[in-house]
Amino acid sequence: MVLLCIGILFKRKFPNTHVSGNKEMRKRGIGCVQSQDREARKENPHRIAEREKQDNTANN
């Protein structure tokens, strides 16, 4: 175990264990939940603006 750790430190290249770093996962369309959430939260510039609903309690 120690020798494996030393080998990684001397290479100075740490393995990419992130989901998006895996080529097969990208091929299948599987992504990181954090990345998917970030994409879903982006504001869509092509969205249709909706009118705000009036509060019915103020009218009654």
C-alpha positions as a printed Julia matrix, in Angstrom:
60×3 Matrix{Float64}:
   0.0    0.0     0.0
   2.82   2.36    0.87
   4.56   1.65   -2.44
   1.38   2.43   -4.36
   1.05   5.75   -2.55
   4.67   6.62   -3.25
   4.19   5.76   -6.93
   1.21   8.11   -7.19
   3.11  10.92   -5.47
   6.13  10.58   -7.76
   4.0   10.54  -10.89
   2.37  13.8    -9.81
  -0.71  12.77  -11.76
  -3.62  11.76   -9.62
  -6.24   9.49  -11.15
  -9.49  11.18  -12.14
 -12.17   9.37  -10.16
 -14.95  11.8   -11.04
 -17.91  10.44  -13.01
 -17.37  12.92  -15.84
 -13.77  11.72  -16.17
 -14.88   8.25  -17.24
 -15.17   7.88  -21.02
 -17.66   5.0   -20.89
 -19.97   6.9   -18.54
 -19.95   9.91  -20.89
 -20.76   7.64  -23.86
 -23.83   6.35  -22.03
 -24.96   9.84  -21.07
 -24.38   9.32  -17.35
 -23.18  12.44  -15.63
 -22.46  13.83  -12.23
 -25.49  14.85  -10.18
 -23.84  18.14   -9.28
 -23.22  18.96  -12.95
 -26.78  18.02  -13.89
 -28.13  20.18  -11.09
 -25.98  23.12  -12.22
 -27.3   22.76  -15.78
 -30.91  22.58  -14.56
 -30.51  25.76  -12.51
 -29.21  27.83  -15.43
 -31.71  30.38  -16.59
 -33.12  29.62  -20.01
 -32.88  32.71  -22.25
 -35.6   31.28  -24.52
 -38.21  30.74  -21.84
 -41.62  32.36  -22.07
 -42.26  34.88  -19.34
 -45.32  33.93  -17.31
 -47.63  36.42  -15.75
 -47.74  36.43  -12.0
 -51.0   35.16  -10.58
 -52.93  37.76   -8.67
 -53.56  37.03   -5.05
 -57.25  36.14   -4.78
 -57.38  36.96   -1.06
 -56.72  40.63   -1.79
 -59.64  40.8    -4.23
 -62.14  39.09   -1.89
